[in-house]
Amino acid sequence: MKLMADAVALKYIPVTADMVPCTLDIKLDDKTYRIAFKYNEEGAFFTVDLSVPVPNNVLLCYGEIIRYGKPLFEQFADERYPLPLIIPAAAEGDNIETIDYDNFGKAVKLWLVGRSE
C-alpha cells in the first residue's frame, strides 16, 4: 500500500494500469481515504473501492466501474466522501470513449477537480 501525502497538490491520482491491482491511501483535503483499484479481465474494465481507513476501515463504496468522463462516487452526497470530484479523463481532450488497459494512467488520468470549479 502506498501513501499519497497530498494528492490534491498533484491534481490527479497517480495510478496506472500496470499498478493494478493496488491499494492507495490518499489524503484529499483534510481526510485520508483508502482507494483500491482492480481490473475485471472478463469485462475489460477497471473498478474502484473506497473506504476510510481510520478508525475502523469503513467501506463506503465497493466495485464502482471507472467510466470515462463520469465522476467517481457522484451518486453519494454526504460528508464521508471526497470533497474534490474524481473524474477519469484525458488532459489533452483525446478522442477517447472508454478506458482500457492501454490508456488508463497514461492518456486517461483520475483528475481531482474542486466541486466549485
C-alpha positions in Angstrom: 0.0 0.0 0.0 1.3 3.4 -0.9 0.5 6.6 0.9 -0.1 9.7 -1.3 0.5 12.6 1.2 -1.4 15.2 -0.7 -3.0 14.1 -3.9 -4.8 17.4 -4.4 -1.4 19.1 -4.9 -0.8 16.7 -7.8 -4.2 17.4 -9.4 -4.7 13.7 -10.2 -4.3 10.3 -8.6 -1.1 8.8 -10.0 -2.3 5.3 -10.7 -1.6 3.3 -13.9 -2.9 0.1 -15.4 0.5 -1.6 -14.7 0.0 -0.9 -10.9 -3.4 -2.6 -10.8 -4.5 -4.3 -8.6 -3.3 -1.9 -5.9 -4.5 -0.1 -2.9 -3.5 3.5 -2.1 -4.1 5.7 1.0 -4.7 9.2 -0.3 -5.1 12.4 1.6 -7.8 14.5 0.0 -8.3 17.9 1.7 -8.5 17.1 5.4 -9.3 13.3 5.3 -7.4 10.2 4.3 -9.1 7.7 2.0 -8.2 4.2 1.0 -8.8 3.5 -2.7 -8.4 0.0 -4.1 -8.2 -0.5 -7.9 -9.0 -3.7 -9.6 -9.3 -4.9 -13.2 -12.0 -7.2 -14.5 -10.5 -9.2 -17.3 -13.7 -10.8 -18.5 -15.5 -7.4 -18.8 -12.3 -5.5 -19.6 -12.9 -2.7 -17.2 -11.4 -1.1 -14.0 -13.2 -0.8 -10.7 -12.5 1.1 -7.5 -13.4 0.6 -3.9 -13.4 3.5 -1.4 -13.0 3.3 2.3 -12.0 5.5 5.3 -9.1 3.6 7.0 -9.2 5.4 10.4 -10.6 4.5 12.8 -12.3 1.2 11.6 -11.7 1.0 7.8 -15.3 1.8 7.0 -16.2 0.7 3.4 -18.0 3.5 1.5 -18.3 2.0 -2.0 -17.4 -1.3 -3.5 -16.7 -2.2 -7.1 -17.6 1.1 -8.8 -16.8 0.9 -12.5 -14.4 3.6 -13.7 -16.1 5.2 -16.8 -14.6 7.9 -19.0 -15.8 11.4 -18.1 -18.1 10.2 -15.3 -17.1 11.4 -11.8 -16.5 8.6 -9.3 -18.9 8.3 -6.4 -21.1 11.0 -7.8 -24.3 9.3 -6.6 -23.2 9.8 -3.0 -23.5 13.2 -1.4 -22.6 13.2 2.3 -19.6 14.3 4.4 -17.9 10.8 4.2 -17.0 11.1 0.5 -14.1 13.0 -1.0 -14.6 16.7 -1.4 -13.0 17.1 -4.8 -14.6 15.3 -7.7 -12.5 12.5 -9.2 -13.0 12.5 -12.9 -11.4 10.0 -15.3 -10.5 12.0 -18.4 -7.7 12.8 -20.8 -6.0 16.2 -20.3 -5.4 16.8 -24.0 -9.0 16.1 -25.0 -8.0 13.0 -26.9 -10.8 11.2 -28.8 -11.3 8.6 -26.0 -14.7 6.9 -25.4 -13.7 4.1 -23.0 -11.0 3.4 -20.5 -8.8 0.4 -21.3 -5.6 -1.2 -20.2 -3.6 0.8 -22.7 -4.8 4.3 -21.8 -5.6 4.1 -18.0 -3.0 6.2 -16.2 -1.3 7.3 -19.4 -3.8 9.3 -21.6 -6.6 8.9 -19.1 -5.9 10.1 -15.5 -8.1 10.4 -12.4 -8.3 14.2 -12.2 -9.1 15.9 -8.9 -11.5 18.8 -9.6 -12.9 21.1 -6.9 -16.6 21.0 -6.7 -16.8 24.7 -7.2 -14.6 24.6 -10.4 
